[in-house]
Amino acid sequence: MPSELVRRVKENRTAAWNEAKRIADRAAEEDRAFTAEEDSRTRKLFADIELFDERIAQLEDDKRRADETSAILSGYGNARGYRINNELADSFRSMILERNPRPIDVRWENARSAYQPGLERRNLVTTSPANMAPVSFYGRLVEHMVENSAVLRAGATLLTTTSGETLRVPRTSALSTASIVSEGGTIPASDPTLSSVPLGAFKYAFLVQVSSELVQDSGVDLEGYLAREAGQAIGLGLGAHLVNGTGSGQPRGVILDATTGATGPTGTATSFGSQGTAGQGTDLIYDLFGSLAEPYVLQPASGWLLRNATLTAIRKLKATTGEVAGTEFVTDGPAGASGAMIGKPVFIDPFVPAMGASAKSVLFGDWSRYFVRMVNGIRFERSDDYAFNSDLVTFRAILRADAALVDTTGAIKWFAHSAS
């Protein structure tokens, strides 16, 4: 998806450049200055070209960072990745030891953020440093972000912007249709139903206070602790809303706009029923898979999202002979996935509803149709004044983000258990 976005932006830049060149060539051929209208249009085109250049650079930079992060997480880090890692660690140590108030921005295309919106405050004193093991600040931060939400890992489209004004993403809720028209007949109009999804920038923030004694203790891995806390805290908050957000004062979770794929029959309120009964067990998973239109199924970002306990229940499904059928149904998946079902990767997300009456416990679809908007990256800041009277050093992490499913024509569907 990032390379596709780069291609589109480059095409728009080329179109703007060609139009500006045509205006200039026409004026040169006629040996005259620009008219007021031509001058205004040319200025606008060159301003657009500047914005396109910035966007291309940002997208290419985001892709580079994502590739380096992937290498770190998979254990195949390269020299460039380690250099960035060390630069971030040096910046962080400078913030801690030299009281440098300059914010640290960590950008990563597949970042997940955490806990609940607002400020989550925790105090740390020197009585419990033993729990902190040496660890890379950059790697640990990303690792804990990934652990706390699988929506981005499943293939959601990430939009990064430098400012937080409302971003409107075009959405189609009904497509045009073609029909046979007789010779000389009138061709009927068939317009698509178009609208837009506004993506804002909700602020997720985390505040942690550390005693000055602990900051000065070089034997304590403060970087690892803060990376873990920030990664978990900001990741849990955004992660919860990416799945269950109401759209009111928070992002629109995927369940809010996903559509019905399959519903369990009576008796499957807390399970998938009996594997030996038609229409139950893995039949329900096949029904959900079959409910998705082929173009969505064929997309590289199509996959499953569910809780670990739900996946375990599927693995344990038994045939009438007592044989465990689920272990053959759930196979090994690609890197980053927890398995595969019907050839599609399975991603574990703790925020997908648990199995229960009418609960939507399994999601399947093309995750690239779910858009997550982030403003810049995660910002880290330090203050020695906020808790001066307690001799505490205060650190905070802030992420601004929003999300919504932009294709509501059936791109992502859910399986719901029966009511009883």
C-alpha positions as CSV (number, residue, x, y, z in Angstrom):
1,M,0.0,0.0,0.0
2,P,2.8,2.6,0.8
3,S,4.4,2.0,-2.7
4,E,0.9,2.4,-4.3
5,L,0.4,5.7,-2.5
6,V,3.8,6.9,-3.6
7,R,2.9,6.0,-7.2
8,R,-0.3,8.0,-7.0
9,V,1.3,11.0,-5.4
10,K,4.0,11.0,-8.1
11,E,1.4,10.8,-10.8
12,N,-0.4,13.8,-9.3
13,R,2.9,15.7,-9.1
14,T,3.6,14.9,-12.8
15,A,0.1,16.1,-13.8
16,A,0.6,19.4,-11.9
17,W,4.1,19.9,-13.4
18,N,2.8,19.2,-17.0
19,E,-0.1,21.7,-16.6
20,A,2.3,24.4,-15.3
21,K,4.6,23.7,-18.2
22,R,1.7,24.0,-20.7
23,I,0.8,27.4,-19.3
24,A,4.4,28.6,-19.5
25,D,4.9,27.2,-23.0
26,R,1.7,28.8,-24.3
27,A,2.7,32.2,-22.9
28,A,6.2,31.8,-24.4
29,E,4.8,30.9,-27.9
30,E,2.6,34.0,-27.8
31,D,5.5,36.1,-26.5
32,R,3.6,37.6,-23.6
33,A,3.5,37.6,-19.9
34,F,1.1,35.5,-17.8
35,T,-2.4,36.7,-17.5
36,A,-3.6,37.2,-13.9
37,E,-5.5,33.9,-14.1
38,E,-2.5,32.1,-15.5
39,D,-0.2,33.6,-12.8
40,S,-2.6,32.5,-10.0
41,R,-3.0,29.0,-11.5
42,T,0.8,28.6,-11.9
43,R,1.5,29.7,-8.3
44,K,-1.2,27.2,-7.1
45,L,0.4,24.4,-9.2
46,F,3.9,25.0,-7.9
47,A,2.6,25.1,-4.3
48,D,0.9,21.7,-4.9
49,I,4.1,20.3,-6.4
50,E,5.9,21.4,-3.2
51,L,3.3,19.6,-1.1
52,F,3.6,16.5,-3.3
53,D,7.4,16.5,-2.9
54,E,7.0,16.6,0.9
55,R,4.4,13.8,0.9
56,I,6.6,11.6,-1.3
57,A,9.6,12.1,1.0
58,Q,7.5,11.4,4.0
59,L,6.0,8.1,2.5
60,E,9.5,6.9,1.4
61,D,10.9,7.7,4.9
62,D,8.0,5.9,6.6
63,K,8.6,2.8,4.4
64,R,12.3,2.9,5.2
65,R,11.5,3.1,8.9
66,A,9.0,0.3,8.7
67,D,11.5,-2.0,6.9
68,E,14.1,-1.3,9.5
69,T,11.7,-2.0,12.3
70,S,10.6,-5.2,10.7
71,A,14.3,-6.3,10.5
72,I,14.7,-5.5,14.2
73,L,11.6,-7.4,15.3
74,S,12.4,-10.5,13.2
75,G,15.9,-10.6,14.5
76,Y,17.6,-9.7,11.3
77,G,18.6,-6.1,12.1
78,N,20.9,-4.4,9.7
79,A,23.6,-1.7,10.3
80,R,21.2,1.1,9.4
81,G,18.6,-0.2,11.8
82,Y,21.0,-0.4,14.6
83,R,22.3,3.1,13.9
84,I,18.8,4.5,14.1
85,N,18.3,2.5,17.3
86,N,21.4,4.0,18.8
87,E,20.5,7.5,17.8
88,L,17.2,7.2,19.6
89,A,18.8,5.7,22.6
90,D,21.4,8.6,22.6
91,S,18.6,11.1,22.4
92,F,16.7,9.5,25.2
93,R,19.8,9.4,27.4
94,S,20.4,13.1,26.6
95,M,16.8,13.8,27.8
96,I,17.3,11.9,31.0
97,L,20.9,12.8,32.0
98,E,21.3,16.3,30.6
99,R,17.7,17.5,31.3
100,N,17.3,18.2,27.6
101,P,13.6,19.2,27.1
102,R,13.6,18.7,23.4
103,P,10.8,16.3,22.3
104,I,11.7,13.0,20.8
105,D,9.6,11.9,17.8
106,V,9.5,8.2,17.1
107,R,7.9,7.5,13.7
108,W,7.0,4.0,12.6
109,E,4.5,3.0,9.9
110,N,3.2,0.1,11.9
111,A,3.0,1.7,15.3
112,R,0.2,0.8,17.7
113,S,-0.7,3.0,20.6
114,A,-1.9,2.4,24.1
115,Y,-4.1,2.5,27.2
116,Q,-7.0,5.0,27.6
117,P,-7.2,8.6,26.2
118,G,-6.1,11.2,28.8
119,L,-3.3,10.9,31.2
120,E,-2.4,7.6,32.9
121,R,-0.1,8.4,35.8
122,R,2.2,6.1,37.6
123,N,5.1,6.7,40.1
124,L,8.3,4.7,40.2
125,V,10.8,4.8,43.0
126,T,14.2,3.0,43.5
127,T,12.6,0.2,45.6
128,S,11.7,-1.8,42.5
129,P,14.5,-1.6,39.9
130,A,15.1,-5.3,39.8
131,N,12.2,-5.8,37.4
132,M,14.0,-3.9,34.6
133,A,16.3,-5.7,32.3
134,P,18.6,-4.0,29.8
135,V,16.8,-3.5,26.4
136,S,16.8,-1.4,23.3
137,F,14.6,1.7,23.7
138,Y,13.5,1.7,20.0
139,G,13.0,-2.1,19.7
140,R,11.2,-2.4,23.0
141,L,8.8,0.5,22.3
142,V,7.8,-1.0,18.9
143,E,7.6,-4.5,20.3
144,H,5.1,-3.5,22.9
145,M,3.1,-1.4,20.5
146,V,2.8,-4.5,18.2
147,E,1.8,-6.8,21.1
148,N,-1.1,-4.6,22.1
149,S,-3.0,-4.3,18.8
150,A,-3.0,-6.5,15.7
151,V,-5.2,-4.3,13.5
152,L,-2.3,-2.5,11.8
153,R,-0.3,-5.8,11.5
154,A,-3.3,-7.3,9.8
155,G,-2.8,-4.8,6.9
156,A,-4.8,-1.7,7.8
157,T,-3.9,1.4,5.7
158,L,-1.8,3.9,7.7
159,L,-2.0,7.6,6.7
160,T,0.5,9.8,8.3
161,T,0.1,13.6,8.2
162,T,2.1,16.5,9.6
163,S,-0.9,18.4,11.0
164,G,-4.1,17.4,12.6
165,E,-6.9,19.1,10.7
166,T,-9.8,16.9,9.6
167,L,-8.8,14.6,6.7
168,R,-11.7,13.5,4.5
169,V,-11.3,10.1,2.9
170,P,-13.6,9.4,-0.1
171,R,-16.0,6.4,0.5
172,T,-18.2,4.4,-1.8
173,S,-21.3,2.8,-0.3
174,A,-22.9,1.7,-3.6
175,L,-21.2,1.0,-7.0
176,S,-22.4,1.8,-10.5
177,T,-24.0,-1.0,-12.5
178,A,-23.9,-1.7,-16.2
179,S,-26.8,-3.2,-18.2
180,I,-27.5,-4.3,-21.7
181,V,-28.9,-1.5,-23.9
182,S,-30.6,-2.1,-27.2
183,E,-29.5,-0.4,-30.4
184,G,-30.6,3.2,-30.3
185,G,-31.8,2.7,-26.7
186,T,-31.3,5.3,-24.0
187,I,-28.4,4.4,-21.7
188,P,-29.6,4.7,-18.1
189,A,-27.7,6.6,-15.5
190,S,-26.0,4.6,-12.7
191,D,-24.1,6.8,-10.4
192,P,-22.1,5.4,-7.5
193,T,-23.1,6.5,-4.0
194,L,-20.2,8.6,-2.8
195,S,-19.5,10.2,0.6
196,S,-16.5,10.8,2.7
197,V,-15.2,9.7,6.1
198,P,-13.7,12.4,8.3
199,L,-10.6,11.4,10.1
200,G,-9.6,13.7,13.0
201,A,-6.8,13.4,15.5
202,F,-7.8,12.2,19.0
203,K,-5.0,12.6,21.5
204,Y,-3.7,9.6,23.4
205,A,-1.4,10.6,26.2
206,F,0.6,8.9,29.0
207,L,2.3,10.5,32.0
208,V,4.9,8.7,34.1
209,Q,6.9,10.1,37.0
210,V,10.3,8.8,38.1
211,S,12.3,9.8,41.2
212,S,15.4,11.9,40.5
213,E,17.5,9.3,42.3
214,L,16.4,6.6,39.8
215,V,17.2,8.9,36.9
216,Q,20.7,9.4,38.2
217,D,21.3,5.7,38.8
218,S,23.2,4.5,35.7
219,G,22.7,0.9,36.7
220,V,19.0,1.0,36.0
221,D,17.6,0.5,32.5
222,L,15.3,3.4,32.6
223,E,15.1,3.5,28.8
224,G,13.7,-0.1,28.7
225,Y,11.2,0.7,31.4
226,L,9.8,3.8,29.8
227,A,9.7,2.2,26.3
228,R,7.7,-0.7,27.7
229,E,5.3,1.6,29.7
230,A,4.8,4.0,26.8
231,G,4.4,1.2,24.2
232,Q,1.8,-0.6,26.3
233,A,0.0,2.5,27.5
234,I,-0.5,4.2,24.2
235,G,-1.0,0.9,22.3
236,L,-3.8,-0.3,24.5
237,G,-5.9,2.8,24.2
238,L,-5.8,3.1,20.5
239,G,-5.9,-0.7,20.1
240,A,-9.2,-0.9,22.0
241,H,-10.7,1.8,19.8
242,L,-9.5,0.3,16.5
243,V,-11.8,-2.7,17.2
244,N,-14.6,-1.3,19.5
245,G,-14.5,2.5,19.0
246,T,-17.9,4.1,19.0
247,G,-17.0,7.0,16.7
248,S,-18.2,9.5,19.3
249,G,-15.3,11.2,20.9
250,Q,-13.1,8.3,19.7
251,P,-12.2,6.5,16.5
252,R,-14.7,4.4,14.6
253,G,-13.9,0.8,15.5
254,V,-14.0,-1.8,12.7
255,I,-16.9,-3.7,14.3
256,L,-19.0,-0.5,14.1
257,D,-19.1,-0.5,10.3
258,A,-18.4,-4.1,9.5
259,T,-21.3,-6.2,8.2
260,T,-22.9,-9.5,9.0
261,G,-21.1,-12.5,7.5
262,A,-22.4,-15.5,9.5
263,T,-24.5,-16.1,12.6
264,G,-24.4,-19.2,14.7
265,P,-27.5,-21.3,15.1
266,T,-29.3,-21.7,18.5
267,G,-27.0,-23.4,21.0
268,T,-23.8,-21.7,19.9
269,A,-24.1,-18.7,22.3
270,T,-20.7,-19.4,23.8
271,S,-19.1,-21.8,21.3
272,F,-19.0,-22.9,17.7
273,G,-21.3,-25.9,18.4
274,S,-20.6,-29.5,17.5
275,Q,-18.1,-30.3,14.7
276,G,-20.2,-33.3,13.8
277,T,-23.3,-31.3,13.2
278,A,-23.9,-29.7,9.8
279,G,-23.9,-25.9,10.0
280,Q,-21.8,-25.9,13.2
281,G,-18.1,-26.1,14.1
282,T,-15.7,-25.1,11.2
283,D,-18.8,-24.8,8.9
284,L,-19.4,-21.5,10.6
285,I,-15.9,-20.3,9.8
286,Y,-16.4,-21.4,6.2
287,D,-19.7,-19.6,6.1
288,L,-18.0,-16.3,7.2
289,F,-15.2,-16.9,4.6
290,G,-17.8,-17.5,1.9
291,S,-19.8,-14.4,2.7
292,L,-17.0,-12.1,1.5
293,A,-17.0,-11.1,-2.1
294,E,-14.1,-12.6,-4.2
295,P,-12.3,-9.3,-4.9
296,Y,-11.9,-8.7,-1.1
297,V,-10.8,-12.3,-0.5
298,L,-8.1,-12.0,-3.2
299,Q,-6.5,-8.9,-1.6
300,P,-3.1,-9.4,0.0
301,A,-4.4,-7.8,3.2
302,S,-7.3,-10.2,3.7
303,G,-7.2,-12.1,7.0
304,W,-8.8,-13.1,10.3
305,L,-8.9,-11.2,13.6
306,L,-10.0,-12.8,16.8
307,R,-9.0,-13.4,20.4
308,N,-6.5,-16.1,21.4
309,A,-9.2,-17.9,23.4
310,T,-11.4,-18.0,20.4
311,L,-8.7,-19.4,18.2
312,T,-8.0,-22.0,20.8
313,A,-11.7,-23.0,20.8
314,I,-11.5,-23.5,17.0
315,R,-8.4,-25.6,17.4
316,K,-10.1,-27.9,19.9
317,L,-13.1,-28.7,17.7
318,K,-13.6,-32.5,17.7
319,A,-15.2,-34.7,15.1
320,T,-17.8,-37.3,16.1
321,T,-15.1,-39.9,16.3
322,G,-13.4,-37.8,19.0
323,E,-10.6,-36.7,16.7
324,V,-9.5,-33.1,17.1
325,A,-10.4,-31.6,13.7
326,G,-9.4,-28.0,14.6
327,T,-5.7,-28.6,14.6
328,E,-5.8,-29.5,10.9
329,F,-8.2,-26.6,10.1
330,V,-5.9,-24.0,11.8
331,T,-2.5,-24.3,10.1
332,D,0.8,-22.4,10.3
333,G,0.6,-18.9,9.1
334,P,3.1,-16.3,7.7
335,A,5.5,-14.4,9.8
336,G,3.7,-12.1,12.3
337,A,0.5,-14.2,12.2
338,S,-0.7,-16.7,14.8
339,G,-1.8,-19.2,12.2
340,A,-3.9,-19.5,9.1
341,M,-7.4,-20.6,8.3
342,I,-8.5,-21.5,4.7
343,G,-5.2,-20.1,3.5
344,K,-5.6,-16.7,5.1
345,P,-3.5,-15.4,8.1
346,V,-4.9,-15.2,11.6
347,F,-4.1,-12.3,13.8
348,I,-4.7,-12.3,17.6
349,D,-6.2,-9.1,19.0
350,P,-7.2,-8.9,22.7
351,F,-9.9,-6.4,22.0
352,V,-12.1,-8.5,19.7
353,P,-15.1,-9.5,21.8
354,A,-14.9,-12.9,23.6
355,M,-17.3,-15.7,22.7
356,G,-20.7,-15.0,24.2
357,A,-24.3,-14.5,23.4
358,S,-24.6,-12.4,20.2
359,A,-20.9,-11.5,20.5
360,K,-19.0,-10.8,17.2
361,S,-16.0,-12.9,18.0
362,V,-14.5,-13.4,14.6
363,L,-13.7,-10.8,11.9
364,F,-12.6,-11.5,8.4
365,G,-12.0,-9.3,5.4
366,D,-9.7,-6.9,3.5
367,W,-8.0,-4.9,6.3
368,S,-6.5,-2.4,3.8
369,R,-10.0,-0.9,3.7
370,Y,-9.7,0.1,7.3
371,F,-7.8,3.5,7.5
372,V,-5.7,4.6,10.5
373,R,-4.6,8.2,10.5
374,M,-1.7,9.3,12.7
375,V,-0.3,12.8,13.1
376,N,3.5,12.7,12.9
377,G,4.5,10.1,15.4
378,I,4.8,9.5,19.1
379,R,6.2,12.5,21.0
380,F,8.2,12.1,24.2
381,E,8.9,15.1,26.5
382,R,10.4,15.6,29.9
383,S,9.7,18.1,32.7
384,D,11.7,18.7,35.8
385,D,9.3,21.4,37.0
386,Y,5.9,19.6,37.0
387,A,6.6,17.7,40.2
388,F,9.4,19.8,41.6
389,N,8.1,19.7,45.2
390,S,8.3,15.9,45.1
391,D,11.7,15.7,43.4
392,L,10.1,13.6,40.6
393,V,11.1,13.8,36.9
394,T,8.0,13.6,34.7
395,F,7.9,12.0,31.2
396,R,5.0,12.0,28.8
397,A,4.2,10.3,25.6
398,I,1.6,11.7,23.2
399,L,0.1,10.2,20.0
400,R,-2.7,11.8,17.9
401,A,-4.7,9.3,15.8
402,D,-8.1,8.4,14.3
403,A,-9.5,5.5,12.3
404,A,-12.5,4.3,10.3
405,L,-13.6,1.6,7.9
406,V,-13.8,3.5,4.6
407,D,-15.5,0.7,2.6
408,T,-18.8,-0.3,4.1
409,T,-20.0,-2.4,1.2
410,G,-18.8,-5.6,2.8
411,A,-15.0,-5.3,2.9
412,I,-14.9,-6.7,6.5
413,K,-17.5,-9.0,8.0
414,W,-18.1,-10.7,11.3
415,F,-19.3,-13.9,12.8
416,A,-21.8,-13.5,15.7
417,H,-22.8,-16.2,18.2
418,S,-26.4,-17.0,18.7
419,A,-28.4,-15.2,21.4
420,S,-29.1,-18.4,23.2
